[in-house]
Amino acid sequence: MKNWKLWISSLFLLILLFFVFAGPSLPFVDSDLKETGVIKTEKGSFLLPPFAPREGYPLGSNHKGVDILSLIIMGAKETLTIVVLVIVIRYVLAIPLAIGGFYSKLLEKILQGWQQLFSFMPPIFFVTFFVTLPLIFFSKDRGLWVILILAVLETGRVAEIILQNMKETKKRPYIEAGIVAGGTPFRMFKNYYMPVVIPHLIILIINDLGRVLFLLAQLGIVHVYVTHKFITNEWGAYEVVNTSLAWPTMFSTITADIFTYQWIPFSVIAAIAVTIYSFNMFADGLQKFFELKYRTSRADL
């Protein structure tokens, strides 16, 4: 049976990576993200931003007259970089904790408490609370703090999932056979647990990529940015201005745009939705691939 989910999602992800690395060099992409204040039409009339989709603006423009297609392509690299950094930090912490919890009852209890502490409410509430603390809100290293918070808050959940997977693996008959054969804890972990846990871990990581991107989108709606700066407006008051090109930052005016300039939020929603769907479909395809591989290896025994 053909694994069409794996092939189609792989194609989507390759296209995404192409735009991440080669996008800024494409002829139809404005890598400078030039702001256009007014456009004169052939009839002699003038258009003010945001511009609806038209020649030169296939997806329209934002309120500053910046081409949305160029914004999406230019922001793809930063968006995926943030997502990948969060995942790397999260799993660098979660994997050792899960392994430790498998051999230590005390650490297992700590992981359960960690997971329960941050699971009774949606993650966006905890993230918003921590990133708006003065220590982080005014920090020069705010971007790093936000990434660290996004990673750590769900480390307990990930570690608990990995730990439960290892416990389920422990119940399998071949584990008992390995113990009877005199396998040391290290040998058991390397030769018996890891071949089973690693495929589940890979699928979990890929699904988490989409989960983090969805959380970032939620933060954009509530005007929580990864990086920002403070400027003085015309009335002499300080104003917080986003300095990130990540996709969710384009949701900053979604409450108004959704009724009048729908092309702005819908373009970003489409980019995020396709990316998340590609990650989820890729994970499903990999799961099917690993299951087929496992059944084939069992049949050969």
C-alpha positions in Angstrom: 0.0 0.0 0.0 1.4 3.4 -1.0 2.1 5.8 1.9 0.6 8.9 0.1 0.5 10.9 3.3 4.3 10.6 3.7 4.9 11.5 0.0 2.5 14.5 -0.2 3.6 16.0 3.2 7.3 15.5 2.2 6.6 17.5 -1.0 4.9 20.3 1.0 7.7 20.5 3.5 10.3 20.5 0.7 8.5 23.4 -0.9 8.4 25.2 2.5 12.2 24.7 2.9 12.7 26.0 -0.6 10.9 29.2 0.2 12.8 29.5 3.6 16.2 29.4 2.0 15.7 30.5 -1.6 12.6 32.7 -1.1 14.4 36.0 -0.6 16.2 35.6 -3.9 13.0 35.0 -6.0 12.2 37.7 -8.5 8.7 38.3 -7.3 9.7 38.7 -3.6 10.5 42.1 -2.2 13.3 41.2 0.2 13.5 44.8 1.4 9.8 44.8 2.4 9.4 48.3 1.0 6.5 50.3 2.4 4.3 51.9 -0.2 2.2 54.9 0.9 0.0 55.3 -2.2 -0.6 53.8 -5.6 -1.8 55.7 -8.7 -4.1 53.6 -10.9 -4.3 53.8 -14.7 -7.5 55.8 -14.3 -5.6 58.5 -12.4 -7.2 57.7 -9.0 -5.1 57.0 -5.9 -5.2 54.0 -3.6 -4.1 54.0 0.0 -2.9 50.9 1.9 -3.8 48.3 2.7 -4.1 47.3 -0.9 -6.4 44.5 -1.9 -4.9 41.7 -4.1 -3.9 43.2 -7.4 -1.0 43.3 -9.9 2.2 43.5 -7.9 0.4 42.4 -4.7 -1.0 38.9 -5.3 -2.1 38.5 -1.7 -2.6 42.2 -1.1 -0.6 44.4 1.3 -0.7 45.2 5.0 -1.5 48.6 6.5 2.0 50.0 5.7 1.7 48.9 2.0 4.1 46.0 2.4 3.5 43.0 0.1 2.0 40.2 2.2 3.4 37.4 0.0 6.9 38.8 0.5 6.2 39.2 4.3 5.1 35.5 4.5 8.1 34.3 2.5 10.6 36.5 4.4 9.1 35.6 7.7 9.1 31.8 7.1 12.7 31.4 8.1 12.3 33.3 11.4 9.0 31.4 12.2 10.5 28.0 11.7 13.7 28.9 13.5 11.7 29.9 16.6 9.7 26.6 16.4 12.8 24.4 15.9 14.6 26.1 18.8 11.7 25.6 21.1 11.5 21.9 20.1 15.3 21.3 20.5 15.4 22.9 24.0 12.2 21.0 25.0 13.5 17.6 24.0 17.0 18.1 25.2 15.4 18.6 28.7 12.6 16.1 28.3 14.5 13.0 27.1 17.0 12.8 30.0 14.1 13.5 32.5 12.0 10.7 31.0 14.9 8.3 31.2 15.6 9.3 34.7 11.9 9.0 35.7 11.9 5.5 34.3 14.6 4.4 36.8 13.8 6.8 39.6 10.4 6.9 41.4 11.2 10.3 42.9 11.9 11.8 39.5 8.8 10.2 38.1 6.7 11.9 40.8 8.3 15.2 40.0 7.5 14.8 36.3 3.9 14.0 37.1 3.6 17.1 39.2 5.2 19.2 36.5 2.8 17.9 33.9 -0.2 18.3 36.1 0.8 21.9 37.1 0.8 23.2 33.6 -2.0 21.0 32.1 -5.1 22.3 34.0 -5.2 25.4 31.7 -4.3 26.0 28.0 -0.5 26.8 27.6 -1.3 30.2 26.2 -2.3 31.5 29.6 0.9 30.4 31.3 3.1 31.7 28.4 1.3 35.1 28.4 1.7 35.4 32.2 5.4 34.6 32.2 6.4 36.7 29.1 4.7 39.7 30.4 6.5 39.7 33.7 8.6 43.0 34.0 11.9 41.0 34.2 11.2 39.4 30.8 9.0 42.1 29.2 11.8 44.8 29.5 14.7 42.4 29.0 17.2 42.9 26.2 17.2 39.2 25.7 13.5 38.9 25.6 13.6 36.7 22.5 15.6 34.0 24.2 13.4 34.2 27.3 10.3 33.7 25.3 11.8 30.7 23.5 12.9 29.2 26.8 9.5 29.6 28.4 7.7 28.1 25.4 10.1 25.1 25.7 10.1 24.6 29.4 6.3 24.9 30.1 5.6 21.7 28.2 8.7 19.8 28.9 6.9 17.9 31.7 4.1 16.8 29.3 6.6 15.6 26.7 8.8 13.8 29.3 5.6 12.1 30.7 4.6 10.9 27.3 8.1 9.4 26.6 8.1 7.8 30.1 4.7 6.2 29.5 5.9 4.9 26.2 8.9 3.3 27.9 6.6 1.7 30.5 4.4 0.2 27.8 7.6 -1.1 26.1 8.6 -2.7 29.4 5.5 -4.9 29.3 6.4 -6.6 26.0 7.5 -10.2 26.1 10.9 -9.7 24.5 11.9 -7.4 27.4 11.5 -10.3 29.8 13.5 -12.5 27.4 16.3 -10.0 27.5 16.3 -9.8 31.3 16.4 -13.6 31.5 19.3 -13.6 29.1 21.3 -11.5 31.6 21.1 -8.2 29.9 22.5 -5.3 31.8 20.4 -2.1 32.3 22.5 -0.3 29.7 22.3 -3.1 27.2 18.5 -3.4 27.8 18.0 0.3 27.2 20.2 0.4 24.1 19.1 -2.8 22.4 15.5 -3.3 23.6 14.0 0.0 24.6 15.5 2.5 22.2 14.5 0.7 18.9 10.9 0.9 20.0 11.0 4.4 21.7 12.9 6.2 18.9 10.1 5.9 16.2 7.5 7.2 18.7 9.9 10.0 19.7 10.3 11.1 16.1 6.6 11.2 15.5 6.1 13.1 18.8 8.7 15.7 17.8 7.1 16.3 14.4 3.6 16.7 15.9 5.0 19.1 18.5 6.4 21.3 15.7 2.8 22.0 14.6 1.7 22.4 18.2 4.3 25.1 18.9 3.4 26.9 15.7 -0.2 26.9 16.7 0.7 28.3 20.1 2.7 31.1 18.5 -0.3 32.0 16.3 -2.4 32.3 19.5 0.2 34.6 21.0 0.1 36.8 17.9 -3.6 37.3 18.3 -3.2 38.5 21.9 -0.3 40.8 20.8 2.4 38.9 22.6 5.6 39.1 20.4 8.8 37.2 20.6 10.8 40.4 20.2 9.8 44.1 20.4 11.2 47.5 21.1 10.0 50.7 22.7 9.5 53.9 20.8 8.2 57.4 21.7 5.0 58.2 19.8 3.9 61.7 18.7 2.3 62.4 22.1 5.5 61.6 24.0 4.3 58.3 25.4 6.2 55.0 25.1 4.8 52.4 22.7 5.6 48.8 22.2 6.4 47.9 18.6 7.0 44.4 17.2 10.4 43.8 15.6 9.8 40.2 14.5 8.9 39.0 11.0 7.4 35.7 12.3 4.0 34.9 10.8 1.9 35.3 14.0 2.9 39.0 14.3 0.6 39.7 11.3 -2.3 38.9 13.6 -1.8 42.1 15.6 -4.7 43.8 13.8 -6.8 40.7 13.2 -9.9 41.9 15.1 -10.3 44.9 12.7 -8.9 43.2 9.6 -11.2 40.2 9.7 -14.2 42.5 8.9 -12.6 44.9 6.4 -9.3 43.7 5.1 -9.8 39.9 5.2 -6.9 39.1 2.9 -4.4 40.1 5.6 -5.4 37.5 8.3 -6.6 34.9 5.8 -3.2 34.8 4.0 -1.3 34.2 7.2 -3.9 31.7 8.5 -3.5 29.8 5.2 0.3 29.7 5.6 0.1 28.5 9.2 -2.6 26.0 8.5 -0.9 24.4 5.5 2.4 24.2 7.5 0.7 22.6 10.6 -1.3 20.2 8.4 2.0 19.2 6.6 3.7 18.5 9.9 0.7 16.4 11.1 0.3 14.5 7.8 4.1 13.9 7.8 3.9 12.4 11.3 1.0 10.2 10.3 2.9 9.0 7.2 5.9 8.2 9.4 3.8 6.3 11.8 2.4 4.2 9.0 6.0 3.7 7.7 7.3 2.5 11.1 4.3 0.2 11.7 4.8 -1.4 8.3 8.5 -1.7 9.0 7.8 -3.3 12.4 5.4 -5.8 10.9 7.9 -6.7 8.2 10.7 -7.3 10.7 8.4 -9.4 12.9 7.4 -11.5 9.9 11.1 -12.1 9.1 11.8 -13.5 12.6 
